[in-house]
């Protein structure tokens, strides 16, 4: 039997394989359930698309009054917006259900997951897998496509490689924030809004140029909670702009490394929170 849903005698590779298999099975179950009502799926996906599109509409309204925002014209802001939205959308699609953990802690239903011979993290992440969240990814991808068509970029092999690298690295960073925020709910029990401040709030922050924010805030999201590596830092390299805070050019390529470090730290925080969990007894 496992402590916290993990087999204590399993090798790390075995635990990862168990987690992936558990996640895949649970997500597939929810996808089948969703597709049983296809009209509902289409309507909720379109609704998700429309709701997230309002963020870009707000940006368009700003540019109806100004030519540039923090020195960035509309196509460059759209580039930042698209990168942030796609990266966050992928993370939200994969493990957006983590924000429900506080509810499970309060009502004691987390106990059900603990007694199953499967990793708790995988079970929580795949719970109520929301395929409708593809609406956010699609909307962000369309804005990103618009930006790439409007921008007059000098493409190089490094910039071409950097495009998928920063999207996947950004998704990894947001995944780590989701897991870390969920682990905090073991202590706070009702902290979903605190978590949302760093996930949904973080992606909204990154949709705007770093030049409009105070230096201390930019330092905080670069060196403390490194959200800047989702798009601000690598996007500056692609756009041919100076990197925030005078960072060297090579830091534009470290998003995957930053994501790996963040995920490792989030894993430590998650295991610590899970060990501290005490059942409600109900």
C-alpha positions as CSV (number, residue, x, y, z in Angstrom):
1,X,0.0,0.0,0.0
2,X,1.2,3.5,-0.7
3,X,1.6,6.6,1.5
4,X,-0.4,9.4,-0.1
5,X,-1.4,7.2,-3.0
6,X,2.2,6.4,-4.0
7,X,3.8,2.9,-3.9
8,X,6.8,3.4,-1.6
9,X,8.8,0.6,-3.2
10,X,8.4,1.9,-6.8
11,X,11.2,3.4,-8.6
12,X,10.8,7.1,-9.7
13,X,10.4,6.0,-13.3
14,X,7.7,3.6,-12.3
15,X,5.9,6.3,-10.3
16,X,6.0,8.6,-13.3
17,X,4.7,5.9,-15.6
18,X,1.9,5.1,-13.1
19,X,1.0,8.8,-13.0
20,X,0.9,9.2,-16.8
21,X,-1.2,6.0,-17.1
22,X,-3.6,7.2,-14.4
23,X,-3.9,10.6,-15.9
24,X,-4.5,9.3,-19.4
25,X,-7.3,6.9,-18.2
26,X,-9.1,9.5,-16.2
27,X,-8.8,12.2,-18.8
28,X,-10.1,9.7,-21.5
29,X,-13.1,8.9,-19.3
30,X,-14.0,12.5,-19.0
31,X,-13.5,13.1,-22.7
32,X,-15.9,10.2,-23.6
33,X,-18.4,11.7,-21.1
34,X,-18.0,15.1,-22.8
35,X,-18.4,13.9,-26.3
36,X,-21.6,12.0,-25.4
37,X,-23.2,15.4,-25.5
38,X,-21.6,17.0,-28.5
39,X,-23.9,20.0,-28.9
40,X,-23.2,20.9,-25.3
41,X,-19.4,20.5,-25.9
42,X,-19.5,22.8,-28.9
43,X,-21.5,25.5,-27.1
44,X,-19.3,25.5,-24.0
45,X,-16.1,25.5,-26.2
46,X,-17.4,28.5,-28.2
47,X,-18.4,30.2,-24.9
48,X,-14.9,29.6,-23.6
49,X,-13.5,31.0,-26.8
50,X,-15.7,34.1,-26.7
51,X,-15.1,34.8,-23.0
52,X,-11.3,34.7,-23.4
53,X,-11.5,36.8,-26.6
54,X,-12.9,39.7,-24.5
55,X,-9.4,40.2,-23.1
56,X,-8.1,40.9,-26.6
57,X,-11.1,43.1,-27.3
58,X,-10.0,45.2,-24.3
59,X,-6.5,45.6,-25.9
60,X,-8.1,46.6,-29.2
61,X,-10.1,49.2,-27.5
62,X,-6.9,50.6,-25.9
63,X,-5.3,50.8,-29.3
64,X,-8.2,52.7,-30.7
65,X,-7.0,55.5,-28.6
66,X,-3.2,55.1,-28.7
67,X,-0.6,54.0,-31.3
68,X,1.6,52.1,-28.9
69,X,1.5,50.7,-25.4
70,X,4.7,51.0,-23.5
71,X,6.5,51.5,-26.8
72,X,4.9,48.3,-28.3
73,X,2.6,48.6,-31.3
74,X,-0.5,46.4,-31.6
75,X,1.2,43.5,-33.5
76,X,3.9,43.1,-30.8
77,X,1.3,43.3,-28.0
78,X,-0.7,40.7,-29.9
79,X,2.4,38.5,-30.1
80,X,2.8,38.7,-26.3
81,X,-0.9,38.1,-25.8
82,X,-0.9,35.0,-28.1
83,X,2.1,33.4,-26.5
84,X,0.8,33.9,-23.0
85,X,-2.7,32.7,-23.9
86,X,-1.5,29.5,-25.7
87,X,1.0,28.6,-23.0
88,X,-1.6,29.2,-20.2
89,X,-4.3,27.5,-22.2
90,X,-2.3,24.3,-22.6
91,X,-1.5,24.2,-18.9
92,X,-5.1,25.0,-18.0
93,X,-6.3,22.2,-20.4
94,X,-3.9,19.7,-18.8
95,X,-4.2,20.4,-15.1
96,X,-6.6,23.3,-14.7
97,X,-8.7,21.1,-12.3
98,X,-6.0,21.5,-9.6
99,X,-7.9,24.6,-8.3
100,X,-10.6,22.2,-7.0
101,X,-8.3,20.7,-4.5
102,X,-9.3,23.0,-1.7
103,X,-12.9,21.9,-2.0
104,X,-11.8,18.3,-1.7
105,X,-9.8,19.0,1.4
106,X,-12.7,20.8,3.0
107,X,-15.3,18.1,2.3
108,X,-13.0,15.2,2.9
109,X,-13.4,13.7,-0.6
110,X,-9.6,13.8,-1.0
111,X,-9.6,10.7,1.2
112,X,-11.1,8.7,-1.6
113,X,-8.2,9.5,-3.8
114,X,-5.6,8.6,-1.1
115,X,-6.8,5.0,-0.8
116,X,-6.6,4.3,-4.5
117,X,-3.4,2.7,-5.8
118,X,-2.6,5.6,-8.1
119,X,-0.7,8.9,-7.7
120,X,-2.9,11.5,-6.1
121,X,-1.5,14.3,-8.2
122,X,-2.5,12.5,-11.4
123,X,-6.0,11.9,-10.1
124,X,-6.5,15.5,-9.1
125,X,-5.0,16.9,-12.3
126,X,-7.2,14.8,-14.6
127,X,-10.4,15.1,-12.5
128,X,-13.2,16.6,-14.6
129,X,-10.8,17.1,-17.6
130,X,-12.3,20.1,-19.4
131,X,-12.0,19.6,-23.2
132,X,-13.9,22.9,-23.6
133,X,-10.7,24.7,-22.5
134,X,-9.5,24.2,-26.1
135,X,-11.5,27.4,-26.8
136,X,-8.8,29.4,-24.9
137,X,-6.0,27.7,-26.8
138,X,-7.7,28.2,-30.1
139,X,-8.4,31.9,-29.5
140,X,-4.8,32.5,-28.3
141,X,-3.4,30.7,-31.4
142,X,-5.5,32.8,-33.7
143,X,-4.2,36.0,-32.1
144,X,-0.7,34.7,-32.3
145,X,-1.2,33.9,-36.0
146,X,-2.4,37.4,-36.6
147,X,0.6,38.9,-34.9
148,X,3.0,36.7,-36.9
149,X,1.4,37.9,-40.1
150,X,1.5,41.5,-39.2
151,X,5.1,41.6,-37.7
152,X,8.0,42.2,-40.1
153,X,10.4,39.8,-38.4
154,X,13.8,38.8,-39.5
155,X,13.6,35.1,-39.0
156,X,16.7,33.1,-38.2
157,X,17.0,29.3,-37.3
158,X,17.3,30.2,-33.6
159,X,14.1,32.3,-33.7
160,X,12.2,29.5,-35.5
161,X,13.4,27.0,-32.9
162,X,12.5,29.4,-30.0
163,X,8.9,29.6,-31.0
164,X,7.7,26.1,-30.0
165,X,10.3,26.1,-27.1
166,X,8.8,29.1,-25.4
167,X,5.2,27.9,-25.8
168,X,6.0,24.5,-24.3
169,X,8.3,26.0,-21.7
170,X,5.7,28.6,-20.7
171,X,3.1,25.8,-20.4
172,X,5.5,24.0,-18.1
173,X,6.0,27.1,-15.9
174,X,2.2,27.6,-15.6
175,X,1.8,23.9,-14.7
176,X,4.2,24.3,-11.9
177,X,2.3,27.4,-10.6
178,X,-0.9,25.3,-10.7
179,X,0.6,22.5,-8.7
180,X,2.3,24.9,-6.2
181,X,-0.9,26.8,-5.7
182,X,-2.8,23.5,-5.2
183,X,-0.3,22.4,-2.6
184,X,-0.9,25.7,-0.7
185,X,-4.5,24.7,-0.4
186,X,-3.6,21.8,1.9
187,X,-2.8,24.5,4.4
188,X,-5.2,27.2,3.6
189,X,-8.1,24.9,2.5
190,X,-9.9,27.7,0.7
191,X,-7.3,29.4,-1.3
192,X,-8.4,28.9,-4.9
193,X,-8.6,32.7,-5.4
194,X,-5.0,33.1,-4.2
195,X,-4.0,30.4,-6.7
196,X,-6.0,32.2,-9.5
197,X,-4.1,35.4,-8.7
198,X,-0.9,33.7,-9.9
199,X,-2.4,31.6,-12.7
200,X,-5.2,33.6,-14.4
201,X,-3.7,36.8,-13.0
202,X,-0.3,35.8,-14.3
203,X,-1.4,35.2,-17.8
204,X,-3.2,38.6,-17.9
205,X,-0.1,40.3,-16.7
206,X,2.0,38.7,-19.4
207,X,-0.4,39.9,-22.1
208,X,1.0,43.4,-21.7
209,X,4.5,44.7,-22.3
210,X,6.9,44.7,-19.4
211,X,7.7,48.3,-20.1
212,X,4.4,49.5,-18.6
213,X,5.1,47.9,-15.2
214,X,7.3,49.0,-12.3
215,X,10.8,47.6,-12.3
216,X,10.2,45.9,-8.9
217,X,7.3,44.0,-10.4
218,X,9.3,42.9,-13.4
219,X,12.1,41.8,-11.1
220,X,9.6,39.8,-9.0
221,X,8.2,37.9,-12.0
222,X,11.7,37.3,-13.3
223,X,13.7,36.2,-10.3
224,X,11.1,35.2,-7.7
225,X,8.1,33.7,-9.6
226,X,9.7,33.5,-13.1
227,X,6.6,34.1,-15.2
228,X,8.7,36.5,-17.4
229,X,10.2,33.4,-19.0
230,X,6.9,32.4,-20.4
231,X,7.0,35.2,-23.0
232,X,8.6,38.5,-21.9
233,X,12.2,37.3,-22.1
234,X,12.1,35.0,-25.1
235,X,9.6,37.2,-27.0
236,X,12.0,40.2,-26.7
237,X,14.7,38.1,-28.5
238,X,12.3,37.2,-31.3
239,X,11.1,40.8,-31.6
240,X,14.6,42.2,-31.6
241,X,14.1,44.2,-28.5
242,X,16.3,44.5,-25.4
243,X,15.6,41.8,-22.9
244,X,13.9,43.0,-19.7
245,X,16.2,44.1,-16.9
246,X,19.2,44.0,-19.3
247,X,19.3,40.2,-19.2
248,X,21.8,38.6,-21.6
249,X,20.5,37.2,-24.9
250,X,21.2,33.5,-23.9
251,X,18.5,33.8,-21.2
252,X,15.9,33.9,-24.0
253,X,16.5,30.1,-24.5
254,X,16.3,29.0,-20.9
255,X,12.5,28.7,-20.6
256,X,12.6,24.8,-20.6
257,X,15.2,24.9,-17.9
258,X,13.2,27.3,-15.8
259,X,10.1,25.2,-16.3
260,X,12.0,22.0,-15.2
261,X,13.3,23.7,-12.1
262,X,9.8,25.1,-11.3
263,X,8.2,21.7,-11.8
264,X,10.8,20.1,-9.5
265,X,10.2,22.7,-6.8
266,X,6.4,22.3,-7.3
267,X,6.8,18.6,-6.8
268,X,8.6,19.0,-3.6
269,X,6.0,21.5,-2.3
270,X,3.2,19.1,-3.4
271,X,4.7,16.1,-1.5
272,X,5.2,18.3,1.6
273,X,1.6,19.5,1.4
274,X,0.3,16.0,0.9
275,X,2.2,14.6,3.9
276,X,0.7,17.4,6.1
277,X,-2.9,16.5,5.1
278,X,-5.1,15.4,7.9
279,X,-8.5,13.8,7.1
280,X,-11.7,15.6,8.1
281,X,-12.8,12.3,9.6
282,X,-16.1,12.4,7.8
